[in-house]
Amino acid sequence: MVECALTDDEEFAVTLVDVGFPSLSEEQKASLVAFKELIKGSNVSCKELTDEALSGRFKLNDAMLLRFLVARQFEVPKSMSLLQKHLEWRNTVVPTGITGAQIQTKLFNSGAYRLMGTTKEGYSVILSQTKLFDPYAQELEEFLPYVVYTLENSIRHMEKHTKNVWIFDLEGWALTTHGTPRGNSFVKEMLTLVQKQYPERLHQALIINAPWLFSTAWSLISGWLDERTRGKVQFLDSPKELEKFIHKDSLPKSYGGLREDYPIHNE
């Protein structure tokens, strides 16, 4: 059985704003209370809450529960189902315990995913570079821990907000490599992971350098996104437009900024 942590008022207040609710209605507050009571009466467990070596890395607090409620439109039974499956996943994967040493070396050192500072508003940024990722160079079960590691690392670096901005640089995207059934399977599993295991963690997805052939793949990929997530995706005409979101001194020179590339590893 898991116990809900005491409310972290500061994190809860920030999460409220991040998920688009300046305040909760009485009905929504009642859903949160009912959700907590349902959890207390259940037999779900989570080793990350009881393992001393992982203590403090994962919190099952009001802010976390709010994200699951918002993801399921404050319907408590559906939110509980999503949470139960999430905790089962956490017990299997133990995401906060994943280290770089556990990830396939070539993939870990590829730089395909890396942290890229923060936006002007203070959202943690993840950069994904397609040209550095080959879906035929590793298996799916090697790729997903890399995604989880990146997301958990991003969460640990969050300060002002509880969400991140994900930049997808599609330079190098090829129909014969990334647009194949195998390539698409990596994308589908990554999107499923993000939406089911990290609900309401994405603030915005910015897509740059998309080749015209990608429009064919996007018609398929967009169908794997729920409506709320799909509304957060924005295609930019040029990488230079990133300056609207990120200060120039925080933006790499390769995207028109003033600084060198961010390190591949940032723990």
Order of alpha helices (4+ residues) and beta strands (2+ residues): alpha-alpha-alpha-alpha-alpha-alpha-beta-beta-alpha-beta-alpha-beta-alpha-alpha-beta
